[in-house]
């Protein structure tokens, strides 16, 4: 688990920001989206959105590709699955620890 936590740390650090979580949610709903689409309805500048997307890209959560003059951003589903597996593992460990505590208290 130590290796897993080391490789997952940047992923969870990137997801630790409210705006980046919103971007991930938008990309989950809408598929590949441009910066223009991602900034629509937001008071955040295109430059700020781009900066957040770069952090997500650095953590392997999104990738981009050019389409004409714009860049489309999309989620890396593999990294989201890795995060889910890691959270499931932590949840299992907590369940086991609570089970041991319950047995200890009941005896």
N, C-alpha and C positions, 0 to 999 in steps of 0.2 A: 504494500500500500504506500510506502514511502516514495517509491518511484512514481506511482500514479499521482500522488498528491503534488509532487514536484512538477510534473508535466501539466497538471490541471490548474495549478496556481494562477498562471497568466489568464487562463480561460475565466476563472471565477473573478479575478481582479477586473477584467474587462466587463463582465456582467454586473459588477458592483456599482455601476453608475446608472441612475434612473433614465437618463437620455439614451444611453446605449441599450438598456432593456427595452425601451420604447421602439428603438430602431429594429431590434431583433424581432419584436412582436409585429411590427409593420411588414418586415420581410417575410415572416411566417405567413401572414395573411395574404400578401400581395405578390409573392414571387419576386423575380428580379425587378428592381426599381431604380430609377435615376435619382440623382441628388435633388433635382427639381421636384420630383414627386414626393420624395422623403421630407422636403422642407415645407410642402404645401400644408397649410393649416397649423403651422408651428411658428412660434416667435423666434426660433433659433435660425441663425444665419447659415447660408450654404457652407461657409468656411468652417463653422463650428460642427455642422453635420459631417463634413468631410473629415475633420479631425477625429471625431468619434468613430467613423467608419474605419479609419486607418488603425485605431486602437483595436477594434474588433478584428480587422484583417491580420494584425500582428499576433493576435491570439488564435488565429486560424478559424474564426467563427464566420467570416464572410470572405467573399472574393469578388472581384470585379472583372468586367470585360467591356471592351469598346463596342458600341453600336453606333456607327456614324460619328456624329460629333459629341455624343454623350457616353457616359460610362454607366453601365448597369451593375447594381450590387445585388448579390444573392447570398443566402445562407449556405454554410457548409454543414449539412445535416450530420455528417460523421462526427464533428466536434460536439454538436448538441447531444448526440447519442452517448459520447464519452462522458459528458457532464452528467447525464442521467444515470449512467452506470455507476459513476463515482458516488453520486448522491444516494443511490439505492444501496450501495455497499455501506456507506455511513449509517443509513437508516437501519440496516440489518444489524450492524454492530451495536447500535443503541438498543434495539429490541432485545438482543442477547444479553447485554449488560443489565437492562431492566429486569429481564427474566431471572438472572442470577441474584439480583438484589431482592426480588420478590421471594425467591426460595430462602434466602438468608433471613429475611424478616419473618417469614412464616414459620421457620424452624426455630 
